[in-house]
Amino acid sequence: MAADNLTAPLGAKPKADRKKRRFPFGLLAFALFLIVGSTVTAWLSLVDDPHGGEPVATVDIAPTLNKSPSATVDVVDIPKEPPAPGDGTADDTGDAATLGDGSVITAIEAPGENVAAAEPEVGPDGALSTQPIPKLMEQGRNGPLPRRSVDGSRPFDLYSAPISPNLKNAPQIAIIVGDLGLSQTGTQAALKKLPKETTLAFAPYGGSLDRWMQKARTGGHELLLQVPLEPFDFPDNDPGPHTLLTSLAPSENLARLRWVLSRLTNYVGVVNYMGARFTADPKALAFFMEDVGRRGLMYLDDGTSPRSLAQSIAHATRTPFAKSEVVIDASPAAADIDTRLLELETIARTNGTGVGVASALPVTVERISEWAKSLESRGVVLVPISAVVRRRER
């Protein structure tokens, strides 16, 4: 090496060794292999795609939901409680009523509903029953409850008071005197003075109701039970404990209704006590009315609320129904009561039937008693409420 350098021309640089200046292609290839391998390993560990690498077909699907503007979806409320008490299974028969707010109430057939109405059950001497008929009773949490029997018999039929066949075509008036059972003295006076054709309505809060029921039935009276329903000014105006409210769930209102219904026996139906808000609410009233009708009871609307939907809902649920045209003692003065009774006569002559409601005030009981004594001589008859219901259903 030293000799070569000494013999080389001045200014000339020795040529570099070619082996030392070659590009390291092998090292680069190895580095690329490591990078690609690391990338693939990371992808497989982080991405969950078991079908990766398989062929994929893509299809465009055009949205069509809004291309049919006439399509509608119906929303149906399902009751939270079984609607039918007692035995049997309900079947939809198609009767319905459309209310002002668009709600549709559909009737559902109860067990034995299409069986012909039974005759009132009376004793050999014509006396009304004073004990519950076993087949029309079921045991509830708070006491016996009325029910339609499996053979179709209804409390409305078997507990009703019969009328003479020759009175069925005459102008008929039914008068319902309510608030009985609250005052022992007032209840005793009503039972003593009112004619037996007067229908008596008992409050569920009265004392000794079973004893009063037996006395009333022995005297020939048909009975109703008052059900406390929510008024518009509730709770400032409170009908009492167990009032049915529009704000409650149907199951809670049903429990309250069952408490009320268990307070008395041998009645043909129920009548509202207050209830202007409740009877204007289609959902709350329909659930209530369906249970009343399925038990074989009638419903009387006392006529005090112009917003009541009771008539249309009773028709849809096949609940026997009547509505009062006159509040006899809206003004509790003797002269005004007499005027109202004469008005009721005019309604009966015009329409064939008339219904009036009253409270068991001493003056009211006295005026009705006097008025009824000469009623038939004027060509009009006093009948229990069930007779008017049947007349209006003909």
Buried (B, 14 or more C-beta within 10 A) or exposed (E): EEEEEEEEEEEEEEEEEEEEEEEEEEEEEEEEEEEEEEEEEEEEEEEEEEEEEEEEEEEEEEEEEEEEEEEEEEEEEEEEBEBBBBEBEBEEEEBEBEBEEEBEBBBBBBBBBEBEBBEBBBEEEEEBBBEBBEBBBBEBEBBBBBBBBEEBBBBBBBBBBBBEEEBBEBBBBBBBBBBBBBBEEBBEBBBEBBBBBBBBBBBBBBEEBBEBBBBBBEBBBBBBBBBBBBBBEBEEEEBEEBBBBBEBEBEBBBBBBBBBBBBBBBBBBBBBBBBBBBBBBBBBBBBBBBBBBBBBBBBBBBBBBEEBBBBBBBBBBBBBBBBBBBBBBEEBEBEBBBEBBEBBBEBBBEEBBBBBBBBBBBBBBBBBBEBBEEBEEEEBBBBBBBBBBBBBEE
